[in-house]
Amino acid sequence: MNDIFKAMNDPVRREILTMLRKSDMTAGDIAANFEMTAPSISHHLDKLKRAGLVSTVKQGQFVLYSINTTIIDDLLQYILQFK
């Protein structure tokens, strides 16, 4: 759970999750929405992937990123236990 909260602590990563909620995207598609270098975007995507918040599927030469709704559901259950 700590890795999830650490990953979500960054506003760029939260924005990436918001974009992925709408549709799956490649790293290039994601990067086009930010004014930062490709390695910086890759770093953010790696943090999200390590936390289990996104999953990847290779499609030809591209990697498609999608939000991992199972982890999001687990996170919500965790938070709701304190209600």
mmCIF file of the N, C-alpha and C atoms, coordinates in Angstrom:
data_MODEL
# 
_entry.id   MODEL 
# 
loop_
_atom_site.group_PDB 
_atom_site.id 
_atom_site.type_symbol 
_atom_site.label_atom_id 
_atom_site.label_alt_id 
_atom_site.label_comp_id 
_atom_site.label_asym_id 
_atom_site.label_entity_id 
_atom_site.label_seq_id 
_atom_site.pdbx_PDB_ins_code 
_atom_site.Cartn_x 
_atom_site.Cartn_y 
_atom_site.Cartn_z 
_atom_site.occupancy 
_atom_site.B_iso_or_equiv 
_atom_site.pdbx_formal_charge 
_atom_site.auth_seq_id 
_atom_site.auth_comp_id 
_atom_site.auth_asym_id 
_atom_site.auth_atom_id 
_atom_site.pdbx_PDB_model_num 
ATOM 1   N N  . MET A 1 1  ? 0.829   -1.188 0.000   1.00 0.00 ? 1  MET A N  1 
ATOM 2   C CA . MET A 1 1  ? 0.000   0.000  0.000   1.00 0.00 ? 1  MET A CA 1 
ATOM 3   C C  . MET A 1 1  ? 0.881   1.263  0.000   1.00 0.00 ? 1  MET A C  1 
ATOM 4   N N  . ASN A 1 2  ? 2.029   1.195  0.681   1.00 0.00 ? 2  ASN A N  1 
ATOM 5   C CA . ASN A 1 2  ? 2.915   2.362  0.725   1.00 0.00 ? 2  ASN A CA 1 
ATOM 6   C C  . ASN A 1 2  ? 3.386   2.773  -0.661  1.00 0.00 ? 2  ASN A C  1 
ATOM 7   N N  . ASP A 1 3  ? 3.712   1.776  -1.514  1.00 0.00 ? 3  ASP A N  1 
ATOM 8   C CA . ASP A 1 3  ? 4.165   2.094  -2.877  1.00 0.00 ? 3  ASP A CA 1 
ATOM 9   C C  . ASP A 1 3  ? 3.070   2.793  -3.674  1.00 0.00 ? 3  ASP A C  1 
ATOM 10  N N  . ILE A 1 4  ? 1.836   2.396  -3.436  1.00 0.00 ? 4  ILE A N  1 
ATOM 11  C CA . ILE A 1 4  ? 0.712   3.017  -4.141  1.00 0.00 ? 4  ILE A CA 1 
ATOM 12  C C  . ILE A 1 4  ? 0.586   4.482  -3.732  1.00 0.00 ? 4  ILE A C  1 
ATOM 13  N N  . PHE A 1 5  ? 0.632   4.733  -2.428  1.00 0.00 ? 5  PHE A N  1 
ATOM 14  C CA . PHE A 1 5  ? 0.509   6.115  -1.963  1.00 0.00 ? 5  PHE A CA 1 
ATOM 15  C C  . PHE A 1 5  ? 1.695   6.971  -2.407  1.00 0.00 ? 5  PHE A C  1 
ATOM 16  N N  . LYS A 1 6  ? 2.894   6.393  -2.410  1.00 0.00 ? 6  LYS A N  1 
ATOM 17  C CA . LYS A 1 6  ? 4.065   7.139  -2.888  1.00 0.00 ? 6  LYS A CA 1 
ATOM 18  C C  . LYS A 1 6  ? 3.919   7.480  -4.363  1.00 0.00 ? 6  LYS A C  1 
ATOM 19  N N  . ALA A 1 7  ? 3.439   6.523  -5.136  1.00 0.00 ? 7  ALA A N  1 
ATOM 20  C CA . ALA A 1 7  ? 3.269   6.761  -6.575  1.00 0.00 ? 7  ALA A CA 1 
ATOM 21  C C  . ALA A 1 7  ? 2.212   7.826  -6.834  1.00 0.00 ? 7  ALA A C  1 
ATOM 22  N N  . MET A 1 8  ? 1.162   7.821  -6.046  1.00 0.00 ? 8  MET A N  1 
ATOM 23  C CA . MET A 1 8  ? 0.073   8.776  -6.254  1.00 0.00 ? 8  MET A CA 1 
ATOM 24  C C  . MET A 1 8  ? 0.348   10.140 -5.635  1.00 0.00 ? 8  MET A C  1 
ATOM 25  N N  . ASN A 1 9  ? 1.445   10.275 -4.937  1.00 0.00 ? 9  ASN A N  1 
ATOM 26  C CA . ASN A 1 9  ? 1.795   11.529 -4.283  1.00 0.00 ? 9  ASN A CA 1 
ATOM 27  C C  . ASN A 1 9  ? 2.216   12.608 -5.278  1.00 0.00 ? 9  ASN A C  1 
ATOM 28  N N  . ASP A 1 10 ? 2.557   12.222 -6.481  1.00 0.00 ? 10 ASP A N  1 
ATOM 29  C CA . ASP A 1 10 ? 3.056   13.173 -7.470  1.00 0.00 ? 10 ASP A CA 1 
ATOM 30  C C  . ASP A 1 10 ? 1.920   13.623 -8.396  1.00 0.00 ? 10 ASP A C  1 
ATOM 31  N N  . PRO A 1 11 ? 1.775   14.939 -8.622  1.00 0.00 ? 11 PRO A N  1 
ATOM 32  C CA . PRO A 1 11 ? 0.680   15.432 -9.471  1.00 0.00 ? 11 PRO A CA 1 
ATOM 33  C C  . PRO A 1 11 ? 0.775   14.957 -10.923 1.00 0.00 ? 11 PRO A C  1 
ATOM 34  N N  . VAL A 1 12 ? 1.977   14.773 -11.436 1.00 0.00 ? 12 VAL A N  1 
ATOM 35  C CA . VAL A 1 12 ? 2.123   14.286 -12.813 1.00 0.00 ? 12 VAL A CA 1 
ATOM 36  C C  . VAL A 1 12 ? 1.579   12.866 -12.917 1.00 0.00 ? 12 VAL A C  1 
ATOM 37  N N  . ARG A 1 13 ? 1.916   12.029 -11.937 1.00 0.00 ? 13 ARG A N  1 
ATOM 38  C CA . ARG A 1 13 ? 1.431   10.648 -11.965 1.00 0.00 ? 13 ARG A CA 1 
ATOM 39  C C  . ARG A 1 13 ? -0.083  10.589 -11.791 1.00 0.00 ? 13 ARG A C  1 
ATOM 40  N N  . ARG A 1 14 ? -0.638  11.472 -10.980 1.00 0.00 ? 14 ARG A N  1 
ATOM 41  C CA . ARG A 1 14 ? -2.097  11.509 -10.842 1.00 0.00 ? 14 ARG A CA 1 
ATOM 42  C C  . ARG A 1 14 ? -2.745  11.921 -12.160 1.00 0.00 ? 14 ARG A C  1 
ATOM 43  N N  . GLU A 1 15 ? -2.130  12.863 -12.863 1.00 0.00 ? 15 GLU A N  1 
ATOM 44  C CA . GLU A 1 15 ? -2.662  13.295 -14.160 1.00 0.00 ? 15 GLU A CA 1 
ATOM 45  C C  . GLU A 1 15 ? -2.564  12.156 -15.179 1.00 0.00 ? 15 GLU A C  1 
ATOM 46  N N  . ILE A 1 16 ? -1.480  11.406 -15.148 1.00 0.00 ? 16 ILE A N  1 
ATOM 47  C CA . ILE A 1 16 ? -1.346  10.249 -16.046 1.00 0.00 ? 16 ILE A CA 1 
ATOM 48  C C  . ILE A 1 16 ? -2.461  9.246  -15.774 1.00 0.00 ? 16 ILE A C  1 
ATOM 49  N N  . LEU A 1 17 ? -2.745  8.973  -14.508 1.00 0.00 ? 17 LEU A N  1 
ATOM 50  C CA . LEU A 1 17 ? -3.825  8.046  -14.166 1.00 0.00 ? 17 LEU A CA 1 
ATOM 51  C C  . LEU A 1 17 ? -5.169  8.567  -14.662 1.00 0.00 ? 17 LEU A C  1 
ATOM 52  N N  . THR A 1 18 ? -5.379  9.866  -14.569 1.00 0.00 ? 18 THR A N  1 
ATOM 53  C CA . THR A 1 18 ? -6.620  10.464 -15.060 1.00 0.00 ? 18 THR A CA 1 
ATOM 54  C C  . THR A 1 18 ? -6.747  10.256 -16.570 1.00 0.00 ? 18 THR A C  1 
ATOM 55  N N  . MET A 1 19 ? -5.653  10.448 -17.289 1.00 0.00 ? 19 MET A N  1 
ATOM 56  C CA . MET A 1 19 ? -5.675  10.254 -18.743 1.00 0.00 ? 19 MET A CA 1 
ATOM 57  C C  . MET A 1 19 ? -5.932  8.788  -19.081 1.00 0.00 ? 19 MET A C  1 
ATOM 58  N N  . LEU A 1 20 ? -5.303  7.879  -18.342 1.00 0.00 ? 20 LEU A N  1 
ATOM 59  C CA . LEU A 1 20 ? -5.466  6.455  -18.625 1.00 0.00 ? 20 LEU A CA 1 
ATOM 60  C C  . LEU A 1 20 ? -6.855  5.952  -18.248 1.00 0.00 ? 20 LEU A C  1 
ATOM 61  N N  . ARG A 1 21 ? -7.525  6.659  -17.382 1.00 0.00 ? 21 ARG A N  1 
ATOM 62  C CA . ARG A 1 21 ? -8.899  6.293  -17.034 1.00 0.00 ? 21 ARG A CA 1 
ATOM 63  C C  . ARG A 1 21 ? -9.801  6.434  -18.254 1.00 0.00 ? 21 ARG A C  1 
ATOM 64  N N  . LYS A 1 22 ? -9.475  7.393  -19.121 1.00 0.00 ? 22 LYS A N  1 
ATOM 65  C CA . LYS A 1 22 ? -10.280 7.644  -20.319 1.00 0.00 ? 22 LYS A CA 1 
ATOM 66  C C  . LYS A 1 22 ? -9.961  6.652  -21.436 1.00 0.00 ? 22 LYS A C  1 
ATOM 67  N N  . SER A 1 23 ? -8.677  6.314  -21.609 1.00 0.00 ? 23 SER A N  1 
ATOM 68  C CA . SER A 1 23 ? -8.295  5.357  -22.652 1.00 0.00 ? 23 SER A CA 1 
ATOM 69  C C  . SER A 1 23 ? -6.857  4.906  -22.440 1.00 0.00 ? 23 SER A C  1 
ATOM 70  N N  . ASP A 1 24 ? -6.539  3.747  -22.988 1.00 0.00 ? 24 ASP A N  1 
ATOM 71  C CA . ASP A 1 24 ? -5.170  3.250  -22.957 1.00 0.00 ? 24 ASP A CA 1 
ATOM 72  C C  . ASP A 1 24 ? -4.322  4.139  -23.868 1.00 0.00 ? 24 ASP A C  1 
ATOM 73  N N  . MET A 1 25 ? -3.053  4.310  -23.497 1.00 0.00 ? 25 MET A N  1 
ATOM 74  C CA . MET A 1 25 ? -2.182  5.218  -24.254 1.00 0.00 ? 25 MET A CA 1 
ATOM 75  C C  . MET A 1 25 ? -0.764  4.673  -24.306 1.00 0.00 ? 25 MET A C  1 
ATOM 76  N N  . THR A 1 26 ? -0.028  5.090  -25.334 1.00 0.00 ? 26 THR A N  1 
ATOM 77  C CA . THR A 1 26 ? 1.403   4.803  -25.404 1.00 0.00 ? 26 THR A CA 1 
ATOM 78  C C  . THR A 1 26 ? 2.153   5.868  -24.610 1.00 0.00 ? 26 THR A C  1 
ATOM 79  N N  . ALA A 1 27 ? 3.407   5.604  -24.333 1.00 0.00 ? 27 ALA A N  1 
ATOM 80  C CA . ALA A 1 27 ? 4.232   6.587  -23.621 1.00 0.00 ? 27 ALA A CA 1 
ATOM 81  C C  . ALA A 1 27 ? 4.331   7.883  -24.424 1.00 0.00 ? 27 ALA A C  1 
ATOM 82  N N  . GLY A 1 28 ? 4.409   7.766  -25.735 1.00 0.00 ? 28 GLY A N  1 
ATOM 83  C CA . GLY A 1 28 ? 4.468   8.957  -26.584 1.00 0.00 ? 28 GLY A CA 1 
ATOM 84  C C  . GLY A 1 28 ? 3.200   9.791  -26.505 1.00 0.00 ? 28 GLY A C  1 
ATOM 85  N N  . ASP A 1 29 ? 2.054   9.109  -26.484 1.00 0.00 ? 29 ASP A N  1 
ATOM 86  C CA . ASP A 1 29 ? 0.774   9.815  -26.343 1.00 0.00 ? 29 ASP A CA 1 
ATOM 87  C C  . ASP A 1 29 ? 0.709   10.537 -25.004 1.00 0.00 ? 29 ASP A C  1 
ATOM 88  N N  . ILE A 1 30 ? 1.173   9.875  -23.970 1.00 0.00 ? 30 ILE A N  1 
ATOM 89  C CA . ILE A 1 30 ? 1.177   10.472 -22.628 1.00 0.00 ? 30 ILE A CA 1 
ATOM 90  C C  . ILE A 1 30 ? 2.120   11.672 -22.600 1.00 0.00 ? 30 ILE A C  1 
ATOM 91  N N  . ALA A 1 31 ? 3.316   11.487 -23.138 1.00 0.00 ? 31 ALA A N  1 
ATOM 92  C CA . ALA A 1 31 ? 4.327   12.547 -23.120 1.00 0.00 ? 31 ALA A CA 1 
ATOM 93  C C  . ALA A 1 31 ? 3.868   13.791 -23.864 1.00 0.00 ? 31 ALA A C  1 
ATOM 94  N N  . ALA A 1 32 ? 3.042   13.616 -24.881 1.00 0.00 ? 32 ALA A N  1 
ATOM 95  C CA . ALA A 1 32 ? 2.559   14.760 -25.671 1.00 0.00 ? 32 ALA A CA 1 
ATOM 96  C C  . ALA A 1 32 ? 1.715   15.716 -24.839 1.00 0.00 ? 32 ALA A C  1 
ATOM 97  N N  . ASN A 1 33 ? 1.234   15.261 -23.677 1.00 0.00 ? 33 ASN A N  1 
ATOM 98  C CA . ASN A 1 33 ? 0.406   16.089 -22.814 1.00 0.00 ? 33 ASN A CA 1 
ATOM 99  C C  . ASN A 1 33 ? 1.198   16.858 -21.755 1.00 0.00 ? 33 ASN A C  1 
ATOM 100 N N  . PHE A 1 34 ? 2.512   16.673 -21.746 1.00 0.00 ? 34 PHE A N  1 
ATOM 101 C CA . PHE A 1 34 ? 3.353   17.301 -20.728 1.00 0.00 ? 34 PHE A CA 1 
ATOM 102 C C  . PHE A 1 34 ? 4.531   18.011 -21.381 1.00 0.00 ? 34 PHE A C  1 
ATOM 103 N N  . GLU A 1 35 ? 5.038   19.014 -20.703 1.00 0.00 ? 35 GLU A N  1 
ATOM 104 C CA . GLU A 1 35 ? 6.242   19.698 -21.161 1.00 0.00 ? 35 GLU A CA 1 
ATOM 105 C C  . GLU A 1 35 ? 7.421   19.204 -20.336 1.00 0.00 ? 35 GLU A C  1 
ATOM 106 N N  . MET A 1 36 ? 7.785   17.944 -20.574 1.00 0.00 ? 36 MET A N  1 
ATOM 107 C CA . MET A 1 36 ? 8.944   17.357 -19.899 1.00 0.00 ? 36 MET A CA 1 
ATOM 108 C C  . MET A 1 36 ? 9.563   16.345 -20.840 1.00 0.00 ? 36 MET A C  1 
ATOM 109 N N  . THR A 1 37 ? 10.754  15.917 -20.489 1.00 0.00 ? 37 THR A N  1 
ATOM 110 C CA . THR A 1 37 ? 11.490  15.009 -21.353 1.00 0.00 ? 37 THR A CA 1 
ATOM 111 C C  . THR A 1 37 ? 10.880  13.607 -21.338 1.00 0.00 ? 37 THR A C  1 
ATOM 112 N N  . ALA A 1 38 ? 11.160  12.863 -22.386 1.00 0.00 ? 38 ALA A N  1 
ATOM 113 C CA . ALA A 1 38 ? 10.691  11.477 -22.471 1.00 0.00 ? 38 ALA A CA 1 
ATOM 114 C C  . ALA A 1 38 ? 11.225  10.626 -21.314 1.00 0.00 ? 38 ALA A C  1 
ATOM 115 N N  . PRO A 1 39 ? 12.507  10.794 -20.920 1.00 0.00 ? 39 PRO A N  1 
ATOM 116 C CA . PRO A 1 39 ? 12.975  10.021 -19.767 1.00 0.00 ? 39 PRO A CA 1 
ATOM 117 C C  . PRO A 1 39 ? 12.220  10.338 -18.474 1.00 0.00 ? 39 PRO A C  1 
ATOM 118 N N  . SER A 1 40 ? 11.788  11.585 -18.310 1.00 0.00 ? 40 SER A N  1 
ATOM 119 C CA . SER A 1 40 ? 11.016  11.946 -17.119 1.00 0.00 ? 40 SER A CA 1 
ATOM 120 C C  . SER A 1 40 ? 9.663   11.246 -17.131 1.00 0.00 ? 40 SER A C  1 
ATOM 121 N N  . ILE A 1 41 ? 9.019   11.203 -18.291 1.00 0.00 ? 41 ILE A N  1 
ATOM 122 C CA . ILE A 1 41 ? 7.740   10.502 -18.410 1.00 0.00 ? 41 ILE A CA 1 
ATOM 123 C C  . ILE A 1 41 ? 7.948   9.012  -18.145 1.00 0.00 ? 41 ILE A C  1 
ATOM 124 N N  . SER A 1 42 ? 9.011   8.457  -18.688 1.00 0.00 ? 42 SER A N  1 
ATOM 125 C CA . SER A 1 42 ? 9.310   7.038  -18.457 1.00 0.00 ? 42 SER A CA 1 
ATOM 126 C C  . SER A 1 42 ? 9.499   6.750  -16.982 1.00 0.00 ? 42 SER A C  1 
ATOM 127 N N  . HIS A 1 43 ? 10.142  7.662  -16.277 1.00 0.00 ? 43 HIS A N  1 
ATOM 128 C CA . HIS A 1 43 ? 10.338  7.508  -14.832 1.00 0.00 ? 43 HIS A CA 1 
ATOM 129 C C  . HIS A 1 43 ? 8.988   7.462  -14.115 1.00 0.00 ? 43 HIS A C  1 
ATOM 130 N N  . HIS A 1 44 ? 8.086   8.368  -14.461 1.00 0.00 ? 44 HIS A N  1 
ATOM 131 C CA . HIS A 1 44 ? 6.761   8.400  -13.839 1.00 0.00 ? 44 HIS A CA 1 
ATOM 132 C C  . HIS A 1 44 ? 5.975   7.121  -14.161 1.00 0.00 ? 44 HIS A C  1 
ATOM 133 N N  . LEU A 1 45 ? 6.048   6.677  -15.409 1.00 0.00 ? 45 LEU A N  1 
ATOM 134 C CA . LEU A 1 45 ? 5.348   5.452  -15.794 1.00 0.00 ? 45 LEU A CA 1 
ATOM 135 C C  . LEU A 1 45 ? 5.916   4.239  -15.068 1.00 0.00 ? 45 LEU A C  1 
ATOM 136 N N  . ASP A 1 46 ? 7.229   4.221  -14.886 1.00 0.00 ? 46 ASP A N  1 
ATOM 137 C CA . ASP A 1 46 ? 7.856   3.122  -14.157 1.00 0.00 ? 46 ASP A CA 1 
ATOM 138 C C  . ASP A 1 46 ? 7.385   3.086  -12.706 1.00 0.00 ? 46 ASP A C  1 
ATOM 139 N N  . LYS A 1 47 ? 7.298   4.247  -12.068 1.00 0.00 ? 47 LYS A N  1 
ATOM 140 C CA . LYS A 1 47 ? 6.804   4.319  -10.680 1.00 0.00 ? 47 LYS A CA 1 
ATOM 141 C C  . LYS A 1 47 ? 5.368   3.795  -10.589 1.00 0.00 ? 47 LYS A C  1 
ATOM 142 N N  . LEU A 1 48 ? 4.531   4.192  -11.547 1.00 0.00 ? 48 LEU A N  1 
ATOM 143 C CA . LEU A 1 48 ? 3.149   3.726  -11.551 1.00 0.00 ? 48 LEU A CA 1 
ATOM 144 C C  . LEU A 1 48 ? 3.064   2.220  -11.793 1.00 0.00 ? 48 LEU A C  1 
ATOM 145 N N  . LYS A 1 49 ? 3.921   1.735  -12.677 1.00 0.00 ? 49 LYS A N  1 
ATOM 146 C CA . LYS A 1 49 ? 3.924   0.297  -12.977 1.00 0.00 ? 49 LYS A CA 1 
ATOM 147 C C  . LYS A 1 49 ? 4.416   -0.503 -11.779 1.00 0.00 ? 49 LYS A C  1 
ATOM 148 N N  . ARG A 1 50 ? 5.470   -0.053 -11.125 1.00 0.00 ? 50 ARG A N  1 
ATOM 149 C CA . ARG A 1 50 ? 6.010   -0.751 -9.946  1.00 0.00 ? 50 ARG A CA 1 
ATOM 150 C C  . ARG A 1 50 ? 4.996   -0.787 -8.796  1.00 0.00 ? 50 ARG A C  1 
ATOM 151 N N  . ALA A 1 51 ? 4.165   0.244  -8.710  1.00 0.00 ? 51 ALA A N  1 
ATOM 152 C CA . ALA A 1 51 ? 3.130   0.288  -7.671  1.00 0.00 ? 51 ALA A CA 1 
ATOM 153 C C  . ALA A 1 51 ? 1.914   -0.546 -8.063  1.00 0.00 ? 51 ALA A C  1 
ATOM 154 N N  . GLY A 1 52 ? 1.897   -1.036 -9.302  1.00 0.00 ? 52 GLY A N  1 
ATOM 155 C CA . GLY A 1 52 ? 0.784   -1.840 -9.761  1.00 0.00 ? 52 GLY A CA 1 
ATOM 156 C C  . GLY A 1 52 ? -0.407  -1.032 -10.237 1.00 0.00 ? 52 GLY A C  1 
ATOM 157 N N  . LEU A 1 53 ? -0.237  0.272  -10.365 1.00 0.00 ? 53 LEU A N  1 
ATOM 158 C CA . LEU A 1 53 ? -1.339  1.137  -10.766 1.00 0.00 ? 53 LEU A CA 1 
ATOM 159 C C  . LEU A 1 53 ? -1.595  1.126  -12.270 1.00 0.00 ? 53 LEU A C  1 
ATOM 160 N N  . VAL A 1 54 ? -0.581  0.770  -13.048 1.00 0.00 ? 54 VAL A N  1 
ATOM 161 C CA . VAL A 1 54 ? -0.760  0.628  -14.493 1.00 0.00 ? 54 VAL A CA 1 
ATOM 162 C C  . VAL A 1 54 ? -0.206  -0.715 -14.936 1.00 0.00 ? 54 VAL A C  1 
ATOM 163 N N  . SER A 1 55 ? -0.738  -1.194 -16.036 1.00 0.00 ? 55 SER A N  1 
ATOM 164 C CA . SER A 1 55 ? -0.226  -2.410 -16.647 1.00 0.00 ? 55 SER A CA 1 
ATOM 165 C C  . SER A 1 55 ? 0.147   -2.081 -18.085 1.00 0.00 ? 55 SER A C  1 
ATOM 166 N N  . THR A 1 56 ? 0.937   -2.950 -18.692 1.00 0.00 ? 56 THR A N  1 
ATOM 167 C CA . THR A 1 56 ? 1.415   -2.703 -20.041 1.00 0.00 ? 56 THR A CA 1 
ATOM 168 C C  . THR A 1 56 ? 1.159   -3.910 -20.931 1.00 0.00 ? 56 THR A C  1 
ATOM 169 N N  . VAL A 1 57 ? 0.975   -3.611 -22.211 1.00 0.00 ? 57 VAL A N  1 
ATOM 170 C CA . VAL A 1 57 ? 0.847   -4.631 -23.241 1.00 0.00 ? 57 VAL A CA 1 
ATOM 171 C C  . VAL A 1 57 ? 1.665   -4.158 -24.430 1.00 0.00 ? 57 VAL A C  1 
ATOM 172 N N  . LYS A 1 58 ? 2.537   -5.015 -24.924 1.00 0.00 ? 58 LYS A N  1 
ATOM 173 C CA . LYS A 1 58 ? 3.349   -4.645 -26.082 1.00 0.00 ? 58 LYS A CA 1 
ATOM 174 C C  . LYS A 1 58 ? 2.534   -4.856 -27.342 1.00 0.00 ? 58 LYS A C  1 
ATOM 175 N N  . GLN A 1 59 ? 2.460   -3.816 -28.168 1.00 0.00 ? 59 GLN A N  1 
ATOM 176 C CA . GLN A 1 59 ? 1.778   -3.890 -29.455 1.00 0.00 ? 59 GLN A CA 1 
ATOM 177 C C  . GLN A 1 59 ? 2.754   -3.455 -30.535 1.00 0.00 ? 59 GLN A C  1 
ATOM 178 N N  . GLY A 1 60 ? 3.366   -4.418 -31.163 1.00 0.00 ? 60 GLY A N  1 
ATOM 179 C CA . GLY A 1 60 ? 4.392   -4.114 -32.157 1.00 0.00 ? 60 GLY A CA 1 
ATOM 180 C C  . GLY A 1 60 ? 5.580   -3.463 -31.482 1.00 0.00 ? 60 GLY A C  1 
ATOM 181 N N  . GLN A 1 61 ? 5.944   -2.284 -31.952 1.00 0.00 ? 61 GLN A N  1 
ATOM 182 C CA . GLN A 1 61 ? 7.072   -1.575 -31.352 1.00 0.00 ? 61 GLN A CA 1 
ATOM 183 C C  . GLN A 1 61 ? 6.661   -0.643 -30.219 1.00 0.00 ? 61 GLN A C  1 
ATOM 184 N N  . PHE A 1 62 ? 5.364   -0.582 -29.931 1.00 0.00 ? 62 PHE A N  1 
ATOM 185 C CA . PHE A 1 62 ? 4.855   0.307  -28.895 1.00 0.00 ? 62 PHE A CA 1 
ATOM 186 C C  . PHE A 1 62 ? 4.437   -0.465 -27.656 1.00 0.00 ? 62 PHE A C  1 
ATOM 187 N N  . VAL A 1 63 ? 4.452   0.219  -26.530 1.00 0.00 ? 63 VAL A N  1 
ATOM 188 C CA . VAL A 1 63 ? 3.939   -0.334 -25.276 1.00 0.00 ? 63 VAL A CA 1 
ATOM 189 C C  . VAL A 1 63 ? 2.698   0.472  -24.919 1.00 0.00 ? 63 VAL A C  1 
ATOM 190 N N  . LEU A 1 64 ? 1.600   -0.224 -24.734 1.00 0.00 ? 64 LEU A N  1 
ATOM 191 C CA . LEU A 1 64 ? 0.335   0.417  -24.406 1.00 0.00 ? 64 LEU A CA 1 
ATOM 192 C C  . LEU A 1 64 ? 0.129   0.354  -22.902 1.00 0.00 ? 64 LEU A C  1 
ATOM 193 N N  . TYR A 1 65 ? -0.103  1.506  -22.290 1.00 0.00 ? 65 TYR A N  1 
ATOM 194 C CA . TYR A 1 65 ? -0.316  1.602  -20.847 1.00 0.00 ? 65 TYR A CA 1 
ATOM 195 C C  . TYR A 1 65 ? -1.810  1.677  -20.558 1.00 0.00 ? 65 TYR A C  1 
ATOM 196 N N  . SER A 1 66 ? -2.241  0.977  -19.519 1.00 0.00 ? 66 SER A N  1 
ATOM 197 C CA . SER A 1 66 ? -3.633  1.049  -19.097 1.00 0.00 ? 66 SER A CA 1 
ATOM 198 C C  . SER A 1 66 ? -3.683  1.066  -17.576 1.00 0.00 ? 66 SER A C  1 
ATOM 199 N N  . ILE A 1 67 ? -4.749  1.623  -17.054 1.00 0.00 ? 67 ILE A N  1 
ATOM 200 C CA . ILE A 1 67 ? -4.912  1.710  -15.607 1.00 0.00 ? 67 ILE A CA 1 
ATOM 201 C C  . ILE A 1 67 ? -5.295  0.324  -15.082 1.00 0.00 ? 67 ILE A C  1 
ATOM 202 N N  . ASN A 1 68 ? -4.749  -0.040 -13.952 1.00 0.00 ? 68 ASN A N  1 
ATOM 203 C CA . ASN A 1 68 ? -5.041  -1.326 -13.329 1.00 0.00 ? 68 ASN A CA 1 
ATOM 204 C C  . ASN A 1 68 ? -6.181  -1.126 -12.337 1.00 0.00 ? 68 ASN A C  1 
ATOM 205 N N  . THR A 1 69 ? -7.392  -1.391 -12.777 1.00 0.00 ? 69 THR A N  1 
ATOM 206 C CA . THR A 1 69 ? -8.556  -1.120 -11.935 1.00 0.00 ? 69 THR A CA 1 
ATOM 207 C C  . THR A 1 69 ? -8.617  -2.015 -10.704 1.00 0.00 ? 69 THR A C  1 
ATOM 208 N N  . THR A 1 70 ? -8.013  -3.187 -10.758 1.00 0.00 ? 70 THR A N  1 
ATOM 209 C CA . THR A 1 70 ? -8.003  -4.074 -9.594  1.00 0.00 ? 70 THR A CA 1 
ATOM 210 C C  . THR A 1 70 ? -7.294  -3.412 -8.421  1.00 0.00 ? 70 THR A C  1 
ATOM 211 N N  . ILE A 1 71 ? -6.161  -2.801 -8.666  1.00 0.00 ? 71 ILE A N  1 
ATOM 212 C CA . ILE A 1 71 ? -5.411  -2.115 -7.603  1.00 0.00 ? 71 ILE A CA 1 
ATOM 213 C C  . ILE A 1 71 ? -6.199  -0.909 -7.104  1.00 0.00 ? 71 ILE A C  1 
ATOM 214 N N  . ILE A 1 72 ? -6.842  -0.193 -8.015  1.00 0.00 ? 72 ILE A N  1 
ATOM 215 C CA . ILE A 1 72 ? -7.642  0.960  -7.616  1.00 0.00 ? 72 ILE A CA 1 
ATOM 216 C C  . ILE A 1 72 ? -8.789  0.509  -6.718  1.00 0.00 ? 72 ILE A C  1 
ATOM 217 N N  . ASP A 1 73 ? -9.432  -0.600 -7.073  1.00 0.00 ? 73 ASP A N  1 
ATOM 218 C CA . ASP A 1 73 ? -10.500 -1.141 -6.227  1.00 0.00 ? 73 ASP A CA 1 
ATOM 219 C C  . ASP A 1 73 ? -9.980  -1.516 -4.845  1.00 0.00 ? 73 ASP A C  1 
ATOM 220 N N  . ASP A 1 74 ? -8.803  -2.146 -4.808  1.00 0.00 ? 74 ASP A N  1 
ATOM 221 C CA . ASP A 1 74 ? -8.190  -2.504 -3.523  1.00 0.00 ? 74 ASP A CA 1 
ATOM 222 C C  . ASP A 1 74 ? -7.885  -1.267 -2.694  1.00 0.00 ? 74 ASP A C  1 
ATOM 223 N N  . LEU A 1 75 ? -7.393  -0.229 -3.355  1.00 0.00 ? 75 LEU A N  1 
ATOM 224 C CA . LEU A 1 75 ? -7.081  1.018  -2.666  1.00 0.00 ? 75 LEU A CA 1 
ATOM 225 C C  . LEU A 1 75 ? -8.346  1.637  -2.073  1.00 0.00 ? 75 LEU A C  1 
ATOM 226 N N  . LEU A 1 76 ? -9.412  1.650  -2.853  1.00 0.00 ? 76 LEU A N  1 
ATOM 227 C CA . LEU A 1 76 ? -10.673 2.202  -2.352  1.00 0.00 ? 76 LEU A CA 1 
ATOM 228 C C  . LEU A 1 76 ? -11.192 1.406  -1.154  1.00 0.00 ? 76 LEU A C  1 
ATOM 229 N N  . GLN A 1 77 ? -11.109 0.095  -1.217  1.00 0.00 ? 77 GLN A N  1 
ATOM 230 C CA . GLN A 1 77 ? -11.534 -0.735 -0.092  1.00 0.00 ? 77 GLN A CA 1 
ATOM 231 C C  . GLN A 1 77 ? -10.714 -0.414 1.154   1.00 0.00 ? 77 GLN A C  1 
ATOM 232 N N  . TYR A 1 78 ? -9.425  -0.228 0.957   1.00 0.00 ? 78 TYR A N  1 
ATOM 233 C CA . TYR A 1 78 ? -8.544  0.107  2.080   1.00 0.00 ? 78 TYR A CA 1 
ATOM 234 C C  . TYR A 1 78 ? -8.950  1.436  2.717   1.00 0.00 ? 78 TYR A C  1 
ATOM 235 N N  . ILE A 1 79 ? -9.194  2.425  1.880   1.00 0.00 ? 79 ILE A N  1 
ATOM 236 C CA . ILE A 1 79 ? -9.561  3.752  2.379   1.00 0.00 ? 79 ILE A CA 1 
ATOM 237 C C  . ILE A 1 79 ? -10.929 3.723  3.060   1.00 0.00 ? 79 ILE A C  1 
ATOM 238 N N  . LEU A 1 80 ? -11.872 3.000  2.462   1.00 0.00 ? 80 LEU A N  1 
ATOM 239 C CA . LEU A 1 80 ? -13.228 2.964  3.006   1.00 0.00 ? 80 LEU A CA 1 
ATOM 240 C C  . LEU A 1 80 ? -13.333 2.261  4.352   1.00 0.00 ? 80 LEU A C  1 
ATOM 241 N N  . GLN A 1 81 ? -12.352 1.456  4.691   1.00 0.00 ? 81 GLN A N  1 
ATOM 242 C CA . GLN A 1 81 ? -12.398 0.788  5.994   1.00 0.00 ? 81 GLN A CA 1 
ATOM 243 C C  . GLN A 1 81 ? -12.273 1.785  7.139   1.00 0.00 ? 81 GLN A C  1 
ATOM 244 N N  . PHE A 1 82 ? -11.774 2.984  6.849   1.00 0.00 ? 82 PHE A N  1 
ATOM 245 C CA . PHE A 1 82 ? -11.611 3.994  7.889   1.00 0.00 ? 82 PHE A CA 1 
ATOM 246 C C  . PHE A 1 82 ? -12.816 4.909  8.012   1.00 0.00 ? 82 PHE A C  1 
ATOM 247 N N  . LYS A 1 83 ? -13.808 4.691  7.181   1.00 0.00 ? 83 LYS A N  1 
ATOM 248 C CA . LYS A 1 83 ? -14.993 5.536  7.192   1.00 0.00 ? 83 LYS A CA 1 
ATOM 249 C C  . LYS A 1 83 ? -15.832 5.282  8.432   1.00 0.00 ? 83 LYS A C  1 
# 
